[in-house]
Amino acid sequence: MWYAIISEDVNDSLALRQGARAEHIARLQRLKDEGRLLLAGPHPAIDSEDPGAAGFSGSLVVAEFPSLEEAQDWADRDPYVAANVYANVTVKPFKPVLP
């Protein structure tokens, strides 16, 4: 099943993100290589594709896991969690409809 992993950043998270980004992206790439990643990306803190120093307010990952528990476990082991980038992470089932 697909799961949405919705993460909200702490304030002023940009430096924390930058320090853990390579590991974070590597994990996402593994999901992609396995054909289990539907989409992933950050939420810019301002209305811009390149928010610069404003940074990001959170992230969204939609990926396939065997169960909610395994999706939660994967989310809990995110390098951004370990680096204290995220203030809150929610994992819930997701049903792709369109396109």
C-alpha positions in Angstrom: 0.0 0.0 0.0 1.0 3.6 -0.5 1.7 5.9 2.5 2.1 9.6 2.8 4.8 10.8 5.1 4.1 14.4 6.0 6.8 16.2 7.9 6.9 19.6 9.4 10.2 21.3 10.0 11.4 23.1 13.1 11.9 26.8 12.7 15.1 27.8 10.9 15.8 24.3 9.7 17.8 25.1 6.6 21.3 24.4 8.1 20.1 21.2 9.8 18.6 20.1 6.4 21.9 20.8 4.6 23.9 18.7 7.1 21.7 15.6 6.6 20.6 16.0 3.0 22.9 13.6 1.4 21.8 10.7 3.6 18.2 11.7 3.3 18.3 11.7 -0.5 20.2 8.4 -0.6 17.4 6.7 1.3 14.8 8.2 -1.1 16.9 7.0 -4.1 16.9 3.5 -2.7 13.1 3.6 -2.6 13.0 4.9 -6.2 15.4 2.2 -7.4 13.1 -0.4 -5.8 10.1 1.1 -7.7 8.5 2.1 -4.4 8.6 5.9 -4.6 5.7 7.8 -6.1 7.0 11.3 -5.2 9.1 13.2 -2.7 10.0 16.8 -2.1 10.1 19.7 0.3 7.6 22.5 1.0 9.3 25.8 0.4 8.8 28.2 3.3 7.8 31.0 0.8 6.0 30.9 -2.5 9.1 30.2 -4.6 10.7 27.2 -6.2 14.0 28.4 -4.8 13.3 29.8 -1.3 16.9 30.7 -0.6 17.6 31.6 3.0 13.8 31.2 3.8 14.3 27.4 3.6 11.6 24.9 3.8 8.6 24.3 6.1 8.4 20.5 5.7 8.5 17.6 3.3 6.2 15.1 1.6 7.1 11.5 0.7 4.6 9.1 -0.9 6.0 5.6 -1.0 5.0 2.0 -1.0 5.4 -0.2 2.1 4.0 -3.5 3.2 2.3 -2.0 6.2 1.7 1.2 8.2 4.1 0.0 10.8 6.9 -0.4 8.3 6.2 3.0 6.8 6.3 4.5 10.3 9.6 2.7 11.0 11.1 4.0 7.8 10.0 7.5 8.6 11.3 7.3 12.1 14.8 6.4 10.8 15.0 9.4 8.4 18.3 11.3 8.8 16.3 14.5 9.0 14.6 13.0 12.2 18.1 12.2 13.7 19.3 15.8 12.8 16.2 17.3 14.5 15.0 18.9 11.2 11.4 17.7 11.8 9.2 19.0 14.6 6.4 16.5 13.6 6.1 13.5 11.3 2.7 12.0 10.3 2.4 8.8 8.4 -0.9 7.7 6.9 -2.3 5.5 4.2 -2.6 7.1 0.7 -4.7 6.1 -2.2 -3.4 7.5 -5.6 -6.4 8.4 -7.8 -5.2 10.8 -10.5 -3.5 11.0 -12.9 
